[in-house]
Amino acid sequence: MNSATPVRPERKKRGGSKVFFGEFGSGLKYEYEGDIPPVAQFEKDLSDDGSDGFEDIGQFRVHYNKADEKSKPKAIHNYLLGAKLGEGANAKVKEGIDVNTLRVVAVKIIERKHIMKLPDGLNSIKREIGIMKSMKKHPNVIELIEVIDYPKEPRIYVVMELANGCSLQDLMDLLPDKRIPVEQVKFYFRQLLLGLRHLHGKNIVHRDIKPENLMLTTEHELKISDFGVAEFLDKYNESDHVTKTSGSPAFLPPEIANGEYNFSGMAVDVWAAGVTLYFLLVGKIPFEAEGMLELFKKIREGVYTVPDFVDEEAKDLIRQMLNMNASERISVREVLKHPWLQEQSQHNVSGTSQQHAVVQAPRTTTLARGWDD
């Protein structure tokens, strides 16, 4: 393989346009010709790494190592795919960029053959997509941009807004005592409540609220993600009750731990948000055990301790959110009016992030702004 610096083929520039250089998180180097720079990591020049192949995708000329077939750039429709951000049993998520608009996105790639083997697998994916489609854009909920689904194709591509920071769980895991400043907790928690209020107002219950599903941007915006077990409520029924048991065990309420088959979906979300608040303030969850049976026993008993360093108003809010009686549990709207959050509510949520967010959410995607003049 020729290790010399790759020769860039001549590209005729349009009047007034420039050629920008950069690198995607997957290591793919590119040239982009246009009037504005792409949102991508700045790199002064293409380095000498043997990347002697290139492929044009939209306005991007992507360089790759011809000796390594896996390094060849991949695209679906108008989205150039970059580094892998996460992976589950039946899907993985990659960063991407729309070659037409230059918007950085997250692309969830679902293997059709895997979900077809699961009970209700395809229907659950359709339900998740349907729920995301039904939601109007909200700053505290991950936005669905596009679904690319051809029945004869092996994969379904779900294109979503990319939160360019990390999950709230990832942020907590970076800290030795797993605790962030109280004002920052208020700042994030209020955004969670605003997102939940939006969902509940659209007759949607999330059913899996936990720090792992709360994404942060580097501008400290919190966004609710992962609607895999979310459920529509019957808009013609005054009750918000659901019958399917889903969610993460440590965040489930006593009514589910008791084996009830009909319960308030909104109250389930409030309980999970209460467990999340406890975790953010204390650094651990209120109910912990080795196995599922012991965990559910502790949840049913409802016995937990709030450390003395948590102030009384926060303790009161936790008690109301973790009320054992679902019918008496505080609602999302009532939580937003609680005295503990009133001081925070006086601030502009979008305009005071730097003031309140002391611990910085690290950037998980390597697509950062920059260009070569």
Stockholm file with secondary structure:
# STOCKHOLM 1.0

chainA/1-373         MNSATPVRPERKKRGGSKVFFGEFGSGLKYEYEGDIPPVAQFEKDLSDDGSDGFEDIGQFRVHYNKADEKSKPKAIHNYLLGAKLGEGANAKVKEGIDVNTLRVVAVKIIERKHIMKLPDGLNSIKREIGIMKSMKKHPNVIELIEVIDYPKEPRIYVVMELANGCSLQDLMDLLPDKRIPVEQVKFYFRQLLLGLRHLHGKNIVHRDIKPENLMLTTEHELKISDFGVAEFLDKYNESDHVTKTSGSPAFLPPEIANGEYNFSGMAVDVWAAGVTLYFLLVGKIPFEAEGMLELFKKIREGVYTVPDFVDEEAKDLIRQMLNMNASERISVREVLKHPWLQEQSQHNVSGTSQQHAVVQAPRTTTLARGWDD
#=GR chainA/1-373 SS CCCSCCCCCCCCCCTTCEEEEEECTTSCEEEEEESSCCBSEECSSCCSSSCCEEEEETTEEEEECTTCGGGSCEEETTEEEEEEEEECSSEEEEEEEETTTCCEEEEEEEEHHHHHTSTTHHHHHHHHHHHHHHSCCCTTBCCEEEEECCTTSSEEEEEEECCSSCBHHHHHHTSTTSCCCHHHHHHHHHHHHHHHHHHHHTTEECSCCSGGGEEECTTCCEEECCCTTCEECCTTSSCCEECCCCSCGGGCCHHHHTTCSSEEHHHHHHHHHHHHHHHHHHSSCSCCCSSHHHHHHHHHHTCCCCCTTSCHHHHHHHHHHTCSSGGGSCCHHHHHTSHHHHHHHTSCTTTCHHHHCCSCCCCCSCCCBCCCC
#=GC SS_cons         CCCSCCCCCCCCCCTTCEEEEEECTTSCEEEEEESSCCBSEECSSCCSSSCCEEEEETTEEEEECTTCGGGSCEEETTEEEEEEEEECSSEEEEEEEETTTCCEEEEEEEEHHHHHTSTTHHHHHHHHHHHHHHSCCCTTBCCEEEEECCTTSSEEEEEEECCSSCBHHHHHHTSTTSCCCHHHHHHHHHHHHHHHHHHHHTTEECSCCSGGGEEECTTCCEEECCCTTCEECCTTSSCCEECCCCSCGGGCCHHHHTTCSSEEHHHHHHHHHHHHHHHHHHSSCSCCCSSHHHHHHHHHHTCCCCCTTSCHHHHHHHHHHTCSSGGGSCCHHHHHTSHHHHHHHTSCTTTCHHHHCCSCCCCCSCCCBCCCC
//
